[in-house]
Amino acid sequence: MVVSTTVVVIDPFMGAMFRNPLADVNSRICAERAGKLCQINAIESEISLKTIAIDFETANEQRGSACSVGLAWIEDGKVTRVEERLIRPKEMRFSGMNIAIHGIRPEHVEDAPEFPEVMDEFHDDFRGATMIAHNASFDFSVWRASLDLYRQSYPELTYLCSLKMAQRIWPHFLSHRLNMIAEHLGLRFAHHNAGEDAAVCAHAAIAMAKTVGAAAVNAIPALIGMKPGRLTSTGYEACTCRKA
């Protein structure tokens, strides 16, 4: 009968002479698993901290008439990327009031892609992101109405409202409109340009995170009694705040 034994070596200089090959294999497997786990944790951490500000402009009073979208990415407490896209509404009807607000006319979007194609460009960016908009009830109703118009399902994401945040964090402001917040922060921008509105929203969110001592924008809700909104494949939940 052969008896298997394990030799325990105290002297580090003698260890190499009595190394157990099975132990080496197990060590390598454990190291590889630990490395993969670290990679997974890093990816999950990156996804959970991904925040994107969004702003829509519409052609008329219908929420499904998006004619422009702006996006601003927040990473490590900074705005790192801003994008703007024109959108050709399914119904090319532009009201004079909306044109006066944002300056977008039918001829500006006649060659632009429609809503599904524009938003599909950012599909991977939206996955796992926390979205934020100033007066999110408007922008997310535009998103939902546009998806409904094309009979597309809603993406799975969490969203915040920077207007509600500002009302809770900066109650002393006389107005919480985006242009007034920009003035408070010393930012100049072209109001109702979707890209610039999204960028100001992002800068405001970063400033509010600093004000309340939040490590990231998506950590603000827990500090101010906010319940983030949700879009899911089956519906949505509004972003709300507890009564102070």
LINFENSUL-V451072 format. One record per residue. N is the residue number from 1. RES is the residue in three letters. PHI is phi in degrees with one decimal (* if undefined). OMEGA is omega in radians with two decimals (* if undefined). NEAR is the number of other C-alpha atoms within 8 Angstrom. Layout:
# LINFENSUL-V451072
n	res	phi	omega	near
N	RES	PHI	OMEGA	NEAR
N	RES	PHI	OMEGA	NEAR
This chain:
# LINFENSUL-V451072
n	res	phi	omega	near
1	MET	*	3.13	2
2	VAL	-97.8	-3.14	3
3	VAL	-104.7	3.12	4
4	SER	-88.0	-3.14	4
5	THR	-127.8	3.08	4
6	THR	-111.9	-3.13	5
7	VAL	-94.4	3.09	6
8	VAL	-102.4	-3.07	4
9	VAL	-109.5	3.13	8
10	ILE	-89.1	-3.08	6
11	ASP	-72.0	-3.10	6
12	PRO	-63.5	-3.13	7
13	PHE	-76.9	3.13	5
14	MET	-97.1	-3.04	9
15	GLY	-58.4	-3.09	10
16	ALA	-63.3	-3.10	7
17	MET	-74.0	-3.05	5
18	PHE	-117.5	-3.09	8
19	ARG	-67.4	3.10	8
20	ASN	-86.8	-3.08	8
21	PRO	-61.8	3.10	6
22	LEU	-65.0	3.11	6
23	ALA	-64.5	3.11	8
24	ASP	-63.5	3.13	9
25	VAL	-62.3	3.13	8
26	ASN	-60.5	3.14	8
27	SER	-64.4	3.14	8
28	ARG	-65.0	3.13	8
29	ILE	-62.1	3.14	8
30	CYS	-62.6	-3.14	8
31	ALA	-64.6	3.14	8
32	GLU	-65.1	3.13	8
33	ARG	-63.6	3.13	8
34	ALA	-64.0	3.11	8
35	GLY	-63.2	3.12	8
36	LYS	-64.5	3.12	8
37	LEU	-63.1	3.11	8
38	CYS	-63.2	3.12	8
39	GLN	-63.4	3.13	8
40	ILE	-62.9	3.14	8
41	ASN	-62.1	3.14	8
42	ALA	-65.0	3.13	8
43	ILE	-64.3	-3.14	8
44	GLU	-62.8	3.13	8
45	SER	-65.0	3.14	8
46	GLU	-62.8	-3.13	8
47	ILE	-64.3	-3.06	9
48	SER	-66.5	-3.11	9
49	LEU	-95.9	-3.10	11
50	LYS	-73.5	-3.12	12
51	THR	-129.6	-3.12	13
52	ILE	-132.4	3.04	14
53	ALA	-84.8	-3.09	15
54	ILE	-136.9	3.10	14
55	ASP	-145.3	3.09	14
56	PHE	-115.7	2.90	12
57	GLU	-117.2	-3.09	12
58	THR	-119.2	-3.10	13
59	ALA	-77.6	-3.12	16
60	ASN	-151.3	-3.07	11
61	GLU	-74.2	3.14	8
62	GLN	-78.2	-3.10	7
63	ARG	-65.7	3.14	11
64	GLY	-87.4	-3.08	13
65	SER	-106.9	-3.12	14
66	ALA	-53.9	3.11	16
67	CYS	-120.9	3.10	14
68	SER	-162.3	3.05	12
69	VAL	-135.5	3.07	15
70	GLY	-122.4	-3.12	17
71	LEU	-135.3	3.09	15
72	ALA	-137.3	-3.08	16
73	TRP	-92.3	3.09	13
74	ILE	-111.5	3.10	14
75	GLU	-139.7	3.10	10
76	ASP	52.0	3.07	5
77	GLY	74.5	-3.14	7
78	LYS	-137.3	3.00	8
79	VAL	-85.4	-3.00	12
80	THR	-106.7	-3.07	8
81	ARG	-161.0	3.08	7
82	VAL	-132.9	3.13	12
83	GLU	-131.7	3.06	8
84	GLU	-136.1	3.11	10
85	ARG	-134.8	2.98	8
86	LEU	-80.9	-3.10	11
87	ILE	-128.8	3.05	14
88	ARG	-87.7	-3.14	14
89	PRO	-63.2	3.12	13
90	LYS	-61.5	3.03	6
91	GLU	-105.4	-3.06	5
92	MET	-81.5	3.11	8
93	ARG	-117.1	-3.14	8
94	PHE	-109.2	3.11	10
95	SER	-85.4	3.13	9
96	GLY	-60.2	-3.14	6
97	MET	-63.5	-3.13	7
98	ASN	-67.9	3.09	13
99	ILE	-61.6	3.13	12
100	ALA	-63.9	-3.13	7
101	ILE	-76.1	-3.02	7
102	HIS	-111.2	3.07	10
103	GLY	79.4	-3.13	7
104	ILE	-87.9	-3.12	9
105	ARG	-114.5	-3.13	8
106	PRO	-53.1	-3.11	9
107	GLU	-66.2	3.11	5
108	HIS	-73.8	-3.03	9
109	VAL	-116.7	-3.03	12
110	GLU	-61.0	3.11	7
111	ASP	-104.4	-3.12	6
112	ALA	-80.2	3.06	9
113	PRO	-70.4	3.11	9
114	GLU	-83.1	-2.98	10
115	PHE	-51.2	-3.08	11
116	PRO	-58.6	-3.12	8
117	GLU	-68.2	3.14	8
118	VAL	-61.8	-3.07	11
119	MET	-71.8	3.14	8
120	ASP	-64.5	3.10	7
121	GLU	-58.3	-3.06	7
122	PHE	-107.8	-3.08	8
123	HIS	-54.1	-3.11	8
124	ASP	-67.9	3.11	6
125	ASP	-66.5	-3.09	7
126	PHE	-72.9	-3.06	11
127	ARG	-61.8	3.10	9
128	GLY	77.3	-3.08	10
129	ALA	-85.0	2.87	14
130	THR	-95.6	3.13	15
131	MET	-94.2	3.10	13
132	ILE	-144.8	3.13	15
133	ALA	-144.8	3.09	16
134	HIS	-88.1	-2.93	10
135	ASN	68.0	-3.04	10
136	ALA	-59.4	-3.13	14
137	SER	-60.0	3.09	9
138	PHE	-72.4	-3.02	7
139	ASP	-62.6	-3.13	12
140	PHE	-80.1	2.99	8
141	SER	-72.5	3.05	9
142	VAL	-64.1	3.14	13
143	TRP	-60.0	-3.11	9
144	ARG	-64.7	-3.10	10
145	ALA	-63.8	3.13	10
146	SER	-69.0	3.08	13
147	LEU	-65.0	3.11	13
148	ASP	-61.5	-3.11	9
149	LEU	-61.3	-3.14	8
150	TYR	-98.5	3.11	7
151	ARG	54.8	3.09	6
152	GLN	-109.3	3.13	7
153	SER	-76.4	3.12	8
154	TYR	-77.3	3.03	11
155	PRO	-73.8	3.09	8
156	GLU	-93.2	3.13	10
157	LEU	-160.1	3.09	13
158	THR	-105.3	3.11	11
159	TYR	-138.4	-3.13	14
160	LEU	-124.6	3.10	12
161	CYS	-115.1	-3.12	13
162	SER	-71.2	3.06	14
163	LEU	-65.9	3.11	13
164	LYS	-63.1	3.09	10
165	MET	-60.1	-3.09	11
166	ALA	-62.1	3.11	11
167	GLN	-63.2	-3.13	9
168	ARG	-82.7	-3.03	8
169	ILE	-86.5	-3.13	10
170	TRP	-121.0	-3.07	7
171	PRO	-65.2	-3.10	7
172	HIS	-78.9	3.10	4
173	PHE	-65.7	3.11	6
174	LEU	-69.4	3.11	4
175	SER	-143.0	3.10	6
176	HIS	-113.8	3.03	10
177	ARG	-62.7	-3.05	7
178	LEU	-60.5	-3.13	11
179	ASN	-67.0	3.11	7
180	MET	-71.9	3.08	9
181	ILE	-66.3	3.09	11
182	ALA	-59.4	3.12	13
183	GLU	-63.3	3.11	9
184	HIS	-61.3	-3.12	7
185	LEU	-86.1	3.14	7
186	GLY	74.0	-3.12	6
187	LEU	-105.6	3.04	8
188	ARG	-103.5	-3.13	6
189	PHE	-158.8	3.08	8
190	ALA	-90.8	-3.08	7
191	HIS	-62.6	-3.12	8
192	HIS	74.9	2.79	9
193	ASN	-88.0	-2.95	10
194	ALA	-58.1	-3.14	15
195	GLY	-64.7	-3.11	14
196	GLU	-72.3	3.06	12
197	ASP	-61.9	3.13	15
198	ALA	-62.8	-3.14	16
199	ALA	-64.8	3.12	13
200	VAL	-65.8	3.07	12
201	CYS	-57.7	-3.14	14
202	ALA	-64.8	3.13	15
203	HIS	-62.7	3.12	10
204	ALA	-64.2	3.13	12
205	ALA	-63.4	3.10	10
206	ILE	-63.0	3.13	12
207	ALA	-63.2	3.13	8
208	MET	-68.2	3.08	13
209	ALA	-60.4	3.12	14
210	LYS	-66.0	-3.12	9
211	THR	-61.8	-3.09	8
212	VAL	-96.0	3.12	9
213	GLY	73.7	3.11	6
214	ALA	-83.4	-3.13	11
215	ALA	-69.3	3.14	7
216	ALA	-153.0	-3.11	11
217	VAL	-58.5	-3.09	11
218	ASN	-75.5	3.03	8
219	ALA	-94.2	-3.12	10
220	ILE	-63.0	-3.05	13
221	PRO	-51.4	-3.11	10
222	ALA	-64.4	-3.09	8
223	LEU	-90.9	-3.06	9
224	ILE	-123.5	3.12	10
225	GLY	75.0	3.13	8
226	MET	-101.3	3.02	13
227	LYS	-104.1	-3.12	10
228	PRO	-59.6	3.05	11
229	GLY	-80.2	-3.13	12
230	ARG	-138.5	2.88	12
231	LEU	-108.6	3.09	13
232	THR	-135.9	-3.13	10
233	SER	-64.0	-3.10	8
234	THR	-108.3	-3.14	6
235	GLY	161.3	-3.12	7
236	TYR	-152.9	3.01	8
237	GLU	-127.4	-3.10	7
238	ALA	-72.7	3.01	8
239	CYS	-81.5	-3.06	14
240	THR	-134.1	3.06	9
241	CYS	-125.1	3.02	9
242	ARG	-64.2	3.05	7
243	LYS	-66.7	-3.11	3
244	ALA	-67.6	*	2
